[in-house]
Amino acid sequence: MSKRPEPGMSPRLALRIELGVIGLGVLALIMIFQPFALWIFSIGCGLVVLAALLNNVLPMAQPGKPLRGVIFTALVVALVFCAALLVSIAAAALYGAAFLNPPSTPSLAPPSPPFWTHPLVWTLLGLTVVFAALVRRVARS
């Protein structure tokens, strides 16, 4: 049985994908430059990086191209984003361990646990593995 070629995206769907990516970037910039809360600024900083990576999806979001290409590109972007976060967290922790000397006087604060015990690191690691498996599965089919 032969596979039918996938029908391409409609112009309306391609436009929605483009506007969604551009809208995410605009929302991220609004969150960065708002004067109300630091946590909104922090989320905006992460969204700026994600929106910049998602701009790689825009060439695939053309009318007539299959939606599978957009999905595959988005999965690769998510994989790169999670892997880059893991590498940056590990690099920052290793930099601190190698180049920052602990204070000689005892501190009232308890020592911080190693970075790999933080739930965010394990969540990112799990997401990286899931995205890698999805990319491999979509690439094979």
Backbone as a ProteinNet text record, in pm:
[ID]
protein_1_A
[PRIMARY]
MSKRPEPGMSPRLALRIELGVIGLGVLALIMIFQPFALWIFSIGCGLVVLAALLNNVLPMAQPGKPLRGVIFTALVVALVFCAALLVSIAAAALYGAAFLNPPSTPSLAPPSPPFWTHPLVWTLLGLTVVFAALVRRVARS
[TERTIARY]
83.6	0	88.9	69.3	153.7	100.1	193.1	154.5	111.2	3.1	-39.5	45	81.9	154.6	63.8	123.8	45.7	0.8	-122.2	-163.5	-90	-64.2	7.7	-82.1	-17.7	-91.7	-172.6	-282.3	-360.9	-294.5	-322.1	-265	-306.4	-426.2	-474.7	-393.1	-365.4	-286.8	-144	-85.7	51	57.8	-42.8	-46.7	-63	-145	-163	-33	42.4	170.4	265.9	274.3	362.8	323	195.3	149.8	169.1	156.1	179.4	323.7	417.4	559.5	594.6	547.3	574.6	506.2	384.7	313.1	383.1	442.4	517.9	637.2	705.3	818.1	774.9	663.3	612.5	569.4	501.8	462.2	584.2	688.5	810.4	873	876.7	932.1	848.6	717.2	630.1	657.5	676.6	704.1	839.9	935.9	1067.3	1061.7	990.8	993.2	879.6	807.5	704.1	770.5	716.9	781.8	720	642.7	564.2	628.5	675.3	722.3	845.7	937.3	1061	1036.3	938.4	913.3	857.7	782	732.9	850.6	944.3	1065.7	1142.7	1154.6	1228.6	1163.8	1033.3	962.3	979.8	974.9	994.5	1131.7	1233.9	1369.4	1375.7	1314.6	1311.5	1230.5	1119.7	1035.9	1104	1189.5	1262.2	1352.8	1421.8	1510.6	1429.1	1317.1	1232	1174.3	1130.2	1076.1	1183.7	1305.5	1414.7	1442.1	1438.5	1458.7	1341.3	1220.2	1102.7	1097.2	1176.7	1182.9	1236.8	1302.8	1349.1	1233.3	1116.4	998.2	935.9	957.5	889.7	914.3	1036.5	1051.2	970	938.9	860.8	710.8	669.5	527.5	485.8	487.7	448.3	327.8	236.4	121.8	168.6	111.1	145.1	249	328.2	426.3	355.4	403.5	336.5	357.5	257.9	263.2	368.7	400.7	500.8	636.7	671.2	797.1	799.2	687.3	677.5	688.3	621.4	625.5	766.5	831.6	967.7	1062.6	1051.7	1137.7	1110.4	984.7	951.3	1007.2	1004.1	1061.6	1213.3	1279.4	1424.1	1456	1376	1395.3	1377.8	1275.6	1253.5	1367.9	1417.5	1531.2	1655.1	1683.5	1799.8	1782	1662.2	1635.3	1660.6	1606	1623.9	1769.5	1834.6	1974.8	2063.8	2037.1	2116.7	2095.7	1974	1949.6	2026.4	2025.8	2101.5	2250.5	2304.3	2447.3	2481.1	2396.6	2425.3	2416	2320.6	2310.8	2432.9	2472.3	2590.7	2717.2	2729.9	2848.6	2855.6	2741.6	2740.9	2778.1	2727.3	2760.1	2907.7	2959.6	3100.8	3191.6	3151.4	3227.9	3233.3	3118.9	3114.9	3200.7	3199.3	3279.8	3428.9	3465.7	3607.4	3668.9	3593	3654.2	3606.8	3501.1	3453.3	3491.7	3557.3	3597	3484.9	3453.8	3351.1	3405.7	3315.7	3361.5	3428.8	3528.6	3602.6	3525.6	3435	3355.3	3231.6	3186.5	3065.6	2944.2	2861.2	2742	2621.2	2523.7	2400.3	2311.9	2331.4	2251.4	2308.2	2221.1	2271.6	2337	2431.6	2495.1	2393.4	2409.7	2314.5	2342.7	2238.1	2257.2	2317.8	2374.9	2429.9	2321.2	2363.3	2265.9	2186.3	2242.8	2171	2059.4	2046.4	1936.2	1813.6	1823.9	1711.8	1610.1	1481.6	1379.2	1380	1417.7	1421.4	1519.9	1634.1	1735	1681.1	1614.5	1560.1	1444.9	1365.6	1257.8	1315.1	1418.6	1482	1545.3	1606.8	1667.2	1559.9	1449.5	1339.9	1283	1263.7	1213	1311.1	1440.3	1540.7	1534.3	1520.6	1512.1	1384.4	1273.2	1146	1153.2	1205.9	1215.1	1310.7	1419.4	1512.1	1443.9	1364.9	1292.7	1188.8	1119.5	1019.2	1083.1	1195.6	1265.1	1307.9	1361.3	1404.5	1285.2	1174.2	1056.3	997.9	989.5	933.9	1028.9	1159.6	1255.7	1249.4	1222.3	1215.9	1089.8	979.4	853.4	834.5
-116.4	0	123.9	212	331.3	441.5	519.3	630.5	748.2	809.8	931.2	1047.5	1138.9	1256.1	1341.6	1400.1	1483.8	1609.9	1649.4	1776.9	1890.6	1995.4	2108.6	2191	2282.1	2370.9	2471.3	2511	2616	2751	2850.9	2983.3	3036.8	3002.6	3049.7	2987.9	2856.8	2790.4	2842.3	2861.7	2915.1	3054.1	3136.4	3271	3265.2	3174.3	3160	3119.1	3028.6	2986.7	3105.2	3180.1	3296.5	3399.8	3430.4	3529.6	3480.9	3350.5	3296.4	3312.6	3285.7	3299.9	3446.5	3532.5	3675.9	3730.9	3686.4	3730.4	3687.8	3568.2	3524	3615.2	3656.3	3748.2	3883	3935.6	4064	4052.9	3944.2	3923.2	3915.8	3848.2	3837.3	3974.3	4058.3	4192.2	4277.3	4263.6	4336.3	4290.9	4160.3	4108.6	4157.3	4175.5	4223.7	4370.5	4452.1	4595.3	4644.8	4555.7	4598.7	4634.7	4733.1	4776.8	4718.9	4613.4	4570.9	4462.2	4355.1	4241.4	4179.5	4139.2	4077.7	3938	3865.6	3731.1	3734.5	3840	3854.1	3882	3963.9	3990.5	3861	3776.8	3651.4	3559.5	3548.2	3465.5	3524.2	3656.2	3722.7	3695.5	3689.9	3660.6	3520.5	3424.9	3289.6	3283.1	3357	3355.5	3423.1	3522.7	3586.1	3484.2	3405.1	3303.2	3199.3	3155.4	3057.7	3114.3	3240.1	3301.9	3315.1	3346.7	3356	3220.3	3115.1	2981.9	2940.6	2980	2943.8	3016.9	3121.5	3187.5	3093.4	2986.3	2886.2	2808.4	2816.1	2747.3	2825.8	2956.3	3041.1	3001.6	2962.1	2920.2	2795.5	2713.7	2593	2622.4	2735.9	2770.3	2845.8	2775.9	2833.4	2756.5	2825.1	2754.6	2648.6	2531.2	2421.4	2326.4	2370.5	2281	2195.5	2072.6	1987	2036.9	2014.7	2053.5	1972.3	1855.1	1768.7	1839.2	1919.9	1994.2	2096.5	2162.3	2259.3	2187.4	2074.2	1998.8	1947.8	1895	1844.7	1957.2	2072	2185.9	2234.8	2238.6	2281.6	2184.2	2054.9	1956	1972.3	1999.1	2020.9	2147.5	2252.5	2376.4	2350.5	2275.6	2245	2161.7	2067.2	1985.7	2071.7	2161.9	2250.2	2341.5	2393.6	2483.5	2413.1	2293.2	2218.9	2178	2133	2092.3	2211.9	2327.2	2447.3	2493.1	2482.6	2517.3	2424.7	2296.6	2202.2	2232.6	2257.5	2286.6	2416.6	2518.4	2645.7	2634.3	2558.4	2538.6	2463.5	2359.3	2282.9	2367.7	2448.6	2533	2637.5	2696.4	2796.3	2732.8	2613.4	2545.4	2506.1	2456.2	2418.5	2541.3	2651.2	2775.4	2821.1	2817.5	2857.3	2767.7	2638.9	2545.7	2563.3	2598.4	2607.7	2742.6	2850.3	2982.4	3068.6	3030.4	3110	3041.4	3114.8	3060.1	3082.8	2981.7	3002.4	3098.7	3169.2	3262.7	3188.1	3253.3	3188.4	3192.3	3287.2	3293.5	3207	3147.1	3064.1	3150.3	3096.8	3168.1	3116	3203.8	3162.2	3080.4	3098.9	3025	2884.3	2787.1	2651	2641.7	2551.6	2539.2	2494.2	2545.3	2510.2	2368.7	2297.5	2160.1	2163.4	2053	2047.7	2073.5	2127.2	2167.3	2049.7	1931.4	1817	1764.3	1815.7	1773.8	1862.3	1967.6	2059.4	1998.3	2010.3	1950.6	2007.7	2134.1	2192.2	2118.3	2080.5	2010.4	1874.9	1804.7	1673	1686.5	1793.1	1817	1845.6	1931	1960.6	1837	1754.8	1631.9	1539.1	1525.2	1442.2	1496	1629.5	1689	1670.6	1681.3	1662	1520.4	1423.1	1283.3	1260.5	1316.9	1300.1	1365.4	1488.9	1556.7	1484.4	1430.5	1354.9	1230.7	1161.8	1043.5	1082.6	1194.3	1238.4	1280.3	1350.4	1390.4	1267.4	1168.4	1045.6	973.6	969.9	899.5	971.3	1103.7	1179.1	1172.8	1172.6	1166.9	1032.1	926.3	792.9	771.2	833.4	808.8	901.3
0	0	0	-92.4	-101.8	-10.6	38.3	125.3	39.8	81	12.9	62.6	-23.5	24.9	112.4	214.2	304.4	232.7	255.4	196.4	267.4	193.8	251.8	342.9	412.3	501.6	420.4	478.4	415.7	444.5	364.3	391.6	529	571.1	701.4	816.3	809.4	913.4	915.4	797.1	790.1	851.2	824.2	881.8	1033.5	1082.3	1227.9	1296.9	1235	1293.4	1297.5	1187.8	1184.1	1288.6	1295.9	1393.8	1537.1	1559.2	1693.8	1737.9	1647.3	1681.1	1702.3	1614.2	1628.6	1753.4	1780.3	1900.1	2028.5	2027.1	2144	2169.7	2063.4	2078.6	2132.4	2083.1	2131.3	2277.8	2313.2	2452.2	2543.6	2497.6	2577.3	2599.5	2497	2512.7	2607.9	2600.8	2694.1	2836.7	2855.7	2989.6	3041.1	2952.8	2995.8	3037.7	2962.9	2988.3	3077.7	3140.4	3235.4	3368.5	3442	3566.2	3693.7	3685.2	3799.7	3884.8	3824.1	3902.6	3838.9	3925.2	3877.7	3821.2	3874.5	3824.2	3682.2	3648.3	3510.6	3417.3	3463.7	3386.6	3361.1	3462.8	3449	3345.9	3350.6	3252.3	3112.6	3102	2973.7	2914.6	2999.6	2951.1	2890.1	2955.4	2900	2771.5	2767.1	2647.2	2528.5	2554.1	2444.2	2376.2	2456.5	2399.4	2323.2	2381.9	2315	2184.5	2186.5	2064.8	1958.1	1999.6	1902.3	1838.3	1918.4	1862.4	1772.8	1811.3	1731.5	1598.1	1582.8	1452.7	1345.7	1386.4	1290.2	1228.4	1287.7	1236	1120.4	1116.8	1018.4	872.7	832.5	692.4	657.1	754.4	727.6	723.8	777.8	784.8	658.9	547.9	419.7	367.2	300.6	243.2	143.1	155.2	65.3	121.4	219.2	281.4	385.6	408	506.2	649.7	731.8	872.4	947.3	897.3	960.3	971.9	874.6	879.2	991.7	1014	1123.4	1257.3	1269	1394.9	1421.9	1320.6	1337	1377.8	1311.4	1344.8	1486.3	1527.5	1663.8	1767.5	1738.5	1830.6	1842.2	1730	1734.4	1813.9	1795.9	1871.7	2021.1	2058.6	2200.1	2256.8	2178.9	2222.3	2244.7	2152.7	2166.7	2288	2308.4	2421.4	2554.2	2571.1	2697	2717.3	2611.8	2624.8	2656.5	2595.1	2623.9	2768	2819.1	2960	3053.6	3023.3	3107.3	3106.2	2988.6	2978.5	3051.2	3039.3	3105.3	3256.3	3308.1	3453.1	3504.8	3434.6	3476.5	3467.2	3361.8	3347	3457.7	3492.1	3599.6	3733.1	3759.5	3885.3	3889.5	3779.8	3775.8	3783.8	3723.1	3733.7	3879	3945.2	4085.8	4173.5	4146	4225.8	4199.8	4077.5	4043.4	4077.4	4062	4072	4188.8	4255.7	4368.1	4498.4	4583.5	4713	4814.5	4893.9	4996.2	5102.6	5168.9	5271.8	5386.7	5445.2	5553.6	5684.9	5699.4	5822.2	5805.5	5912.4	5900.3	5866.3	5781.5	5737.6	5813.4	5828.5	5894.5	5800.2	5670.8	5573.1	5556.8	5544.3	5521.6	5384.2	5368.3	5236.1	5131.6	5011.9	4906.4	4855.9	4822.2	4772.3	4632.5	4587.9	4452.2	4348.1	4234.1	4132.3	4078.9	4077.2	4017.5	4107.5	4229	4315.5	4298.2	4219.2	4199.6	4103.2	4133.3	4045	3903.1	3887	3753	3663.7	3717.3	3638.4	3592.6	3681.2	3645	3545.8	3560	3464.1	3325.6	3320.8	3192.5	3130.7	3214.3	3163.2	3105.8	3176	3125.7	2995	2987.9	2864.6	2749.1	2777.7	2673	2617.7	2705.2	2660.4	2579.6	2626.3	2554.7	2417.2	2411.6	2282.2	2187.8	2240.7	2155.6	2098.4	2181	2132.3	2027.7	2050.6	1953.3	1821.7	1828.8	1705.8	1627.8	1698.1	1630.5	1566.5	1638.2	1585.6	1464.4	1471.8	1359.3	1239.8	1263.5	1153	1081.7	1154.5	1092.9	1012.9	1054.9	984.6	866.3
[MASK]
+++++++++++++++++++++++++++++++++++++++++++++++++++++++++++++++++++++++++++++++++++++++++++++++++++++++++++++++++++++++++++++++++++++++++++++

